[in-house]
């Protein structure tokens, strides 16, 4: 059984502030391509958090792909109990909707947020319960995902493990955005 942790930039780090932003369609196109490749290699579970941005788009993409790949399962693993409670109401409602749709949903730390150690516990849980990490992140453009990137790299180096990290950089995003603009829209329209 192969399990994949997907994370990456938050929506605001990518300049996405509206649900109709075409950048979302491009990111979902990138995620769909990456997931299709992983499914060919035996992917069974997608695990991700509920952060606004890449993580929620990964949940939406994986859920949409379940129609074609019925064996695919999706887990929404939130870092702590009160995750998302301070967001705007519409964003809280969307997170609640995603929670209802996934195959598994749980908070890693069974307590409300009270210190940064909980986020490290979350990272540790994610690497210990997955085989690979797909990270939409470019070290040249730091964001909050730099902490996940550093954690996974450190884990691989310290544990001498075969855990795999796949980075999708800004250049790769641009290349796939061009491909999406040329071919992806046509497929969606047909």
Secondary structure, DSSP 8 states (H G I E B T S, - for coil): -EEEEEEE-BGGGGT--STT-HHHHHHHHHHHHHHHHHHHTTEEEEEE---TBHHHHHHHHHHHHTTT-TT-EEEEEEEETTTTTTS-HHHHHHHHHHHHHSSEEEEEESS----THHHHHHHHHHHHT-SEEEEE--TTS--TTHHHHHHHHHHHHHHT---EEEEE-HHHHHHHHHHIIIIIHHHHH-
